[in-house]
Amino acid sequence: MIHFVGAGCGAPDLITVRGARLLSEADVVIYAGSLVNPALLDYCKEGCEIHDSAYMTLEEVIETMKKAESEGKTTVRLHTGDPSIYGAIREQFDALDPLGISYDVCPGVSAFSGAAASLKAEYTLPNVSQTVMITRMEGRTPVPDKEKIRSLAQHQTTMCLFLSTGLLEGLQTELMAGGYAPDTPAAIVYKASWPEEKIVRCRLCEIAQKATENHITKTALIVVGYFLGDNYDRSKLYDPGFTTEFREATK
């Protein structure tokens, strides 16, 4: 059995209870060493066979899984954050299916959730933004034509940008060309929930400059939008003048 487990955004205790249990029971662990906090490996039992996938190809990962299966061992494939977001898990599923190897997925706390917690922010403020876009800047790996940053920026909603820290000059240019004002609130969240976490709040037009000043070149999430501002409407759910299924309006 292969268990795909979300490691969470960094702090070892932000892995789910299920994820920690699966990790502690595993005979073989293949973890994303360039992104996953190595402190999570403390959950592993003595004698667990550990592989760092940063140095492996997809074919080598699958071969390691096949070998473990042939030996009757349980494998955990430990992905950073939540496996469903930039986890490259579909290609692993498609390689395992023809082999008849069973697998399941244990979700994890994504970096965009960890960043919001660190910022003490709510992405979906009433009358500010009710939509969160999770995307990335195009670099060596392309994005679909309809998902270019400039196109998505026309909506001016809350945006969480992964895998874009090394492309910030182009990112801020494309966001502003798409419609965001230069003074739109933004933040760079480096290694959310890790001991070395760093938060830099700034205006959109300052993202590249602030990242350089703070020596942030990778492993950061960029968030943009007026949810970082001070103006929003009160939630209707807890408004005494709003009737719900559970209570009548009182005024």
Secondary structure as UniProt FT lines:
FT   STRAND          2..6
FT   HELIX           12..14
FT   HELIX           17..25
FT   STRAND          28..31
FT   TURN            33..35
FT   HELIX           38..43
FT   TURN            46..47
FT   STRAND          49..52
FT   HELIX           53..55
FT   HELIX           58..70
FT   TURN            71..72
FT   STRAND          75..79
FT   TURN            83..86
FT   HELIX           90..96
FT   HELIX           97..99
FT   STRAND          103..106
FT   HELIX           111..119
FT   TURN            126..128
FT   STRAND          132..136
FT   HELIX           145..147
FT   HELIX           149..152
FT   HELIX           153..155
FT   STRAND          158..162
FT   HELIX           165..167
FT   HELIX           168..178
FT   TURN            182..183
FT   STRAND          185..190
FT   TURN            192..193
FT   TURN            195..196
FT   STRAND          198..203
FT   HELIX           204..206
FT   HELIX           207..213
FT   TURN            214..215
FT   STRAND          220..224
FT   HELIX           226..228
FT   HELIX           236..238
FT   TURN            240..241
//
